[in-house]
Amino acid sequence: MKKLVLHIGMAKTGTSSIQETLGLDSVQLAEQGVYYPPWKPYNHSFMFTALFLRDPQKSFYYRQLSPISDESWAQEVTRLKALWHDFFESFTQGTCIVSAENLGRLSADEISSLKDFVAPWFDELIVVAYVRDPLQALRSKWEQDVKELREPLTGQELLTKTKHQMNYRFFERWIEAFGRDNFRLRRFEPSRFVGGNLLTDFLHTASITLQNDLVISERESNQSLGEEGTALLLAMNARYPWYSDAGYNQDRGMVRRQHLFYKAMRESGAGPLRVNVLFDEVEAQNFNLKIDYLNSLLPTRDRFDEVAASTELTKLPDSSSIPAEYVVELVNGLSHLVDDMADRTDHLQNMKAKLPEN
């Protein structure tokens, strides 16, 4: 009996922590019949979701390889499919877990392609997803949208766009493809986690049982940039958008290494993002329709409250209020990165000088 668990990692529901934990402890888990690919990145958005997108330019992985020809991309897709097939074939029974943060974006046709790809290898297919309080999720999604902004927009314009785009109707596509009994939605509420932690709750939701003597340490993975980092990114994006012409904007520094920039931001002592998101009357009505749909998929005790309308605008972080201490720490952190790269370059130059000329 082989089972596949497809984890649709909704934003800010501990997805990165689940992925890091499963990936780093993949050897221990395999001994218990639970299989998670040991290769990096542990987030399968890059090397799994990309295989089923009709438009590859929507893929993080495609943009990383950009510019890339259609022929080269087709070869890479073939290589990745073979990699997954080999992994699926590497065990004859047990449970395989695939976790990707952007699986929810797949269209019905793309989900169908995914199902056709994995179905021959498994006897059972289930889908697991967590959802946060929609109001909290909206704030987090807006922060993520700031990080991935493709065009110059003000914070307020982007917030309006985020409110409109945020929805949960994509769950219908997964329910239709895999069946309601195989779709498991959980409220992301730490106080309600089975066993008191996210990993145990996730395994329980996926009907995965480990032996009592196996201890898996849950890894924390916080990707929030905080109020200061978000304000700074809004100012940067206004001048240097991250993307240009379906690829990375080469005018933006560290464009292919933004994770290093974000890491420096998080290490600069930024405070958490605290934004009281407000809605006008039309926005509140539309957002409550989304909450109503989400509540229809949850048990009564796990349902979420609706939002109220307001005549005021949401107060967003502003770059003019960024503390000098934060800027100093950020510049110092980035300077350390430059030093590290310079040291590596010097080392390579010294090694090259010692090589024989012939």
Phi and psi in degrees as a GROMACS rama.xvg file:
@    title "Ramachandran Plot"
@    xaxis  label "Phi"
@    yaxis  label "Psi"
@TYPE xy
-120.111  130.763  LYS-2
-121.584  141.313  LYS-3
-114.538  127.555  LEU-4
-105.776  117.106  VAL-5
-98.1085  111.772  LEU-6
-95.3407  112.071  HIS-7
-85.8759  101.009  ILE-8
-80.8256  94.5525  GLY-9
-67.126  150.833  MET-10
-59.1871  138.32  ALA-11
59.1044  37.3309  LYS-12
-120.693  32.4022  THR-13
73.8355  17.5042  GLY-14
-59.0269  -46.3284  THR-15
-62.5091  -37.8074  SER-16
-64.7077  -43.5782  SER-17
-60.5443  -46.3103  ILE-18
-63.9075  -45.5338  GLN-19
-62.3649  -42.5713  GLU-20
-64.612  -48.7519  THR-21
-65.5473  -39.2375  LEU-22
-68.4802  -45.8806  GLY-23
-70.8765  -26.6898  LEU-24
-107.137  24.493  ASP-25
-62.0874  -33.2397  SER-26
-66.5531  -47.7727  VAL-27
-59.9807  -42.6044  GLN-28
-65.4627  -39.4265  LEU-29
-60.53  -32.9443  ALA-30
-66.069  -20.0079  GLU-31
-102.395  8.74788  GLN-32
82.7023  19.6296  GLY-33
-116.994  121.325  VAL-34
-116.109  122.374  TYR-35
-129.459  129.398  TYR-36
-52.3122  129.092  PRO-37
-82.6214  -5.06396  PRO-38
-85.7845  154.67  TRP-39
-95.2311  153.174  LYS-40
-75.4992  146.364  PRO-41
-70.6621  -18.4547  TYR-42
-80.8025  113.906  ASN-43
-81.3128  7.75444  HIS-44
-57.7313  -32.846  SER-45
-77.6543  -50.7748  PHE-46
-107.534  3.92275  MET-47
-122.071  -58.5035  PHE-48
-55.3989  -38.549  THR-49
-58.8682  -22.957  ALA-50
-69.8442  -18.1781  LEU-51
-116.118  0.242255  PHE-52
-76.251  128.567  LEU-53
-65.9892  -35.4199  ARG-54
-109.646  100.254  ASP-55
-62.3749  -20.8895  PRO-56
-65.7658  -14.1778  GLN-57
-80.6668  -7.60209  LYS-58
-87.0616  135.544  SER-59
-57.7677  -41.3107  PHE-60
-65.9168  -41.9679  TYR-61
-60.6596  -43.2749  TYR-62
-67.2963  -30.7517  ARG-63
-65.4837  -36.6924  GLN-64
-85.5377  -12.4372  LEU-65
-61.8904  141.271  SER-66
-77.4945  138.983  PRO-67
-143.449  138.838  ILE-68
-75.3699  160.625  SER-69
-60.0396  -39.2155  ASP-70
-65.1117  -44.1595  GLU-71
-66.1194  -37.7461  SER-72
-66.3864  -41.5488  TRP-73
-61.0914  -38.7905  ALA-74
-65.7652  -38.48  GLN-75
-67.8847  -40.0853  GLU-76
-62.0208  -41.9616  VAL-77
-62.0294  -41.6149  THR-78
-63.2718  -44.139  ARG-79
-66.7611  -40.3774  LEU-80
-61.7566  -39.7548  LYS-81
-66.1757  -37.1886  ALA-82
-61.4193  -44.9237  LEU-83
-68.5947  -40.8101  TRP-84
-61.0191  -42.4926  HIS-85
-61.9557  -38.9151  ASP-86
-67.6125  -43.7219  PHE-87
-62.1686  -31.695  PHE-88
-82.0374  -10.871  GLU-89
-74.5825  -8.67869  SER-90
-139.616  150.69  PHE-91
-102.941  -17.0793  THR-92
-154.378  160.381  GLN-93
120.754  -166.746  GLY-94
-120.422  129.208  THR-95
-104.665  139.567  CYS-96
-118.172  129.868  ILE-97
-119.744  126.603  VAL-98
-128.209  122.543  SER-99
-142.375  136.719  ALA-100
-75.0317  -19.8764  GLU-101
-116.013  19.0457  ASN-102
-61.4142  -31.3005  LEU-103
-62.1293  -18.3889  GLY-104
-79.9203  -10.4964  ARG-105
-65.5751  142.952  LEU-106
-78.3696  173.54  SER-107
-60.4544  -42.0552  ALA-108
-65.6378  -38.8235  ASP-109
-68.485  -37.945  GLU-110
-64.0757  -39.0162  ILE-111
-61.9657  -40.2926  SER-112
-65.2623  -40.4334  SER-113
-61.2022  -46.3278  LEU-114
-63.1343  -41.8464  LYS-115
-62.4025  -33.1842  ASP-116
-70.2672  -41.3115  PHE-117
-94.4162  -25.5069  VAL-118
-55.5161  -40.1971  ALA-119
-62.9535  -15.6035  PRO-120
-100.968  -8.49472  TRP-121
-134.91  149.519  PHE-122
-88.9957  -23.9422  ASP-123
-140.417  137.712  GLU-124
-127.063  124.967  LEU-125
-130.778  155.817  ILE-126
-120.307  131.635  VAL-127
-122.878  134.58  VAL-128
-143.443  147.414  ALA-129
-112.696  148.604  TYR-130
-132.145  138.611  VAL-131
-91.1437  171.275  ARG-132
-52.5186  125.447  ASP-133
-53.7163  -34.3097  PRO-134
-68.9294  -41.9139  LEU-135
-66.8498  -40.0757  GLN-136
-63.7068  -36.4924  ALA-137
-62.9859  -44.2167  LEU-138
-61.6076  -43.1163  ARG-139
-67.3927  -39.3118  SER-140
-65.5901  -38.5991  LYS-141
-61.5835  -42.2535  TRP-142
-61.6424  -42.074  GLU-143
-66.2002  -38.1896  GLN-144
-63.622  -34.4602  ASP-145
-62.0482  -41.5774  VAL-146
-66.8509  -30.8067  LYS-147
-109.107  19.3347  GLU-148
-59.7653  128.466  LEU-149
-97.7463  -11.6772  ARG-150
-146.654  153.391  GLU-151
-66.8656  115.083  PRO-152
-138.454  148.399  LEU-153
-73.3622  164.57  THR-154
-58.7307  -40.2302  GLY-155
-67.8411  -41.6913  GLN-156
-62.9948  -40.976  GLU-157
-67.8821  -37.1505  LEU-158
-63.9457  -42.2584  LEU-159
-59.819  -42.2167  THR-160
-65.8582  -40.6863  LYS-161
-64.798  -42.6394  THR-162
-58.0264  -42.5362  LYS-163
-69.0688  -40.8854  HIS-164
-78.918  -25.5342  GLN-165
-68.2547  125.832  MET-166
-158.584  169.678  ASN-167
-124.102  5.68721  TYR-168
-66.1446  -18.468  ARG-169
-62.485  -20.4934  PHE-170
-59.1986  -29.8297  PHE-171
-60.2101  -37.4864  GLU-172
-65.0466  -37.9878  ARG-173
-73.2865  -36.9154  TRP-174
-65.1851  -42.2976  ILE-175
-65.2233  -38.0579  GLU-176
-75.6144  -37.5267  ALA-177
-113.399  -10.6181  PHE-178
93.3727  145.109  GLY-179
-62.0087  -35.6693  ARG-180
-69.0056  -21.1658  ASP-181
-101.587  8.217  ASN-182
-112.303  121.231  PHE-183
-123.757  112.334  ARG-184
-106.553  131.179  LEU-185
-124.851  140.475  ARG-186
-75.3735  131.515  ARG-187
-82.5364  94.9868  PHE-188
-140.991  97.4982  GLU-189
-50.7228  -34.7565  PRO-190
-67.8168  -13.8894  SER-191
-109.392  3.94889  ARG-192
-64.2912  136.214  PHE-193
-64.1463  129.931  VAL-194
77.4341  -0.857748  GLY-195
81.3181  4.63985  GLY-196
-145.296  159.513  ASN-197
-65.7738  -42.8527  LEU-198
-62.3137  -46.0418  LEU-199
-61.5888  -39.9666  THR-200
-64.0577  -41.8806  ASP-201
-63.0554  -47.0697  PHE-202
-62.531  -39.5434  LEU-203
-62.8355  -44.5398  HIS-204
-62.3122  -35.9248  THR-205
-85.2468  5.87165  ALA-206
57.4811  43.1753  SER-207
-109.337  124.379  ILE-208
-112.677  126.237  THR-209
-103.238  157.838  LEU-210
-68.2712  149.056  GLN-211
-61.6855  -27.6103  ASN-212
-86.5172  2.97034  ASP-213
-97.7111  120.152  LEU-214
-110.614  120.435  VAL-215
-109.508  124.306  ILE-216
-88.0416  122.831  SER-217
-73.8275  130.336  GLU-218
-93.2704  136.915  ARG-219
-88.5143  140.2  GLU-220
-144.478  101.845  SER-221
-104.451  118.18  ASN-222
-104.431  5.35614  GLN-223
-72.3137  140.596  SER-224
-96.1736  -9.23836  LEU-225
77.6621  178.091  GLY-226
-66.3166  -44.2825  GLU-227
-65.6858  -44.8071  GLU-228
-64.1239  -39.8019  GLY-229
-65.0633  -42.2288  THR-230
-62.3826  -41.5165  ALA-231
-66.2024  -41.0495  LEU-232
-64.7892  -36.9045  LEU-233
-58.8388  -42.1602  LEU-234
-67.7586  -40.0778  ALA-235
-66.727  -43.4656  MET-236
-64.2345  -29.7458  ASN-237
-65.1167  -30.7289  ALA-238
-99.1987  -40.1283  ARG-239
-129.298  84.0797  TYR-240
-56.6835  148.027  PRO-241
-66.8262  -38.9541  TRP-242
-112.425  150.28  TYR-243
-152.459  126.391  SER-244
55.0783  47.5194  ASP-245
67.7772  9.14972  ALA-246
-136.439  -178.17  GLY-247
-68.5646  142.494  TYR-248
-78.6118  110.058  ASN-249
-71.2651  -10.0446  GLN-250
-80.4226  -10.1441  ASP-251
-96.6828  128.431  ARG-252
-65.2971  145.514  GLY-253
55.847  31.8666  MET-254
-61.9155  -31.691  VAL-255
-94.1655  1.83692  ARG-256
-133.762  41.264  ARG-257
-60.9976  -26.2527  GLN-258
-62.0416  -31.3045  HIS-259
-70.043  -39.1161  LEU-260
-64.551  -43.4217  PHE-261
-66.4651  -36.5791  TYR-262
-62.2694  -43.5151  LYS-263
-62.2305  -36.5181  ALA-264
-63.5353  -47.5767  MET-265
-64.8841  -28.9966  ARG-266
-86.6896  2.31487  GLU-267
-93.6625  11.9548  SER-268
79.6148  25.6881  GLY-269
-67.3551  143.348  ALA-270
-80.2382  160.102  GLY-271
-64.4443  152.666  PRO-272
-75.5976  118.695  LEU-273
-122.624  99.4561  ARG-274
-125.045  122.804  VAL-275
-88.2814  94.7778  ASN-276
-72.1053  127.086  VAL-277
-112.146  157.124  LEU-278
-130.607  140.824  PHE-279
-79.272  -178.971  ASP-280
-62.3125  -43.9542  GLU-281
-67.9766  -42.8917  VAL-282
-61.2718  -42.363  GLU-283
-63.0624  -42.8369  ALA-284
-61.3024  -46.4885  GLN-285
-67.5351  -38.57  ASN-286
-69.2368  -34.792  PHE-287
-69.2873  -28.8653  ASN-288
-63.5778  -38.1698  LEU-289
-66.4751  -40.3666  LYS-290
-65.3625  -39.9311  ILE-291
-60.8931  -41.6495  ASP-292
-64.7383  -44.6491  TYR-293
-60.3931  -43.1795  LEU-294
-61.8701  -28.0529  ASN-295
-67.8866  -17.3023  SER-296
-98.6316  -3.77514  LEU-297
-114.164  152.273  LEU-298
-64.6058  157.033  PRO-299
-53.5371  -43.2551  THR-300
-68.9325  -16.2316  ARG-301
-101.95  5.35634  ASP-302
-75.9945  157.014  ARG-303
-103.515  154.008  PHE-304
-78.4525  151.534  ASP-305
-79.0602  166.498  GLU-306
-101.018  157.741  VAL-307
-105.958  154.097  ALA-308
-80.1372  156.228  ALA-309
-144.492  154.992  SER-310
-95.3378  -2.24324  THR-311
-99.7767  159.585  GLU-312
-89.2639  152.203  LEU-313
-67.7661  133.147  THR-314
-85.7492  115.87  LYS-315
-106.09  158.216  LEU-316
-59.766  142.32  PRO-317
-125.953  136.817  ASP-318
-63.3773  -23.6036  SER-319
-69.029  -16.6126  SER-320
-103.445  10.0445  SER-321
-69.4194  125.662  ILE-322
-64.1186  145.598  PRO-323
-60.7992  -34.1135  ALA-324
-61.0396  -38.3536  GLU-325
-65.7804  -44.1643  TYR-326
-62.5193  -42.672  VAL-327
-60.3736  -47.1226  VAL-328
-65.1307  -38.5017  GLU-329
-65.8511  -47.0676  LEU-330
-62.0404  -40.3163  VAL-331
-64.7464  -41.0508  ASN-332
-63.7711  -42.2074  GLY-333
-67.1113  -34.0521  LEU-334
-63.6924  -36.9783  SER-335
-63.1307  -37.2575  HIS-336
-63.6239  -41.4237  LEU-337
-63.9413  -43.0385  VAL-338
-59.4936  -44.4422  ASP-339
-62.3463  -43.5919  ASP-340
-66.1618  -39.4367  MET-341
-65.0458  -40.3944  ALA-342
-61.8991  -41.001  ASP-343
-65.3319  -40.6165  ARG-344
-63.7312  -44.359  THR-345
-60.319  -40.9156  ASP-346
-62.9998  -43.8531  HIS-347
-64.3958  -38.3151  LEU-348
-64.7419  -40.6723  GLN-349
-65.8231  -40.7611  ASN-350
-64.3795  -39.2926  MET-351
-64.1149  -39.6093  LYS-352
-65.7622  -25.9704  ALA-353
-85.6789  -11.2952  LYS-354
-71.9227  142.675  LEU-355
-62.9465  144.237  PRO-356
-63.9249  -31.0868  GLU-357
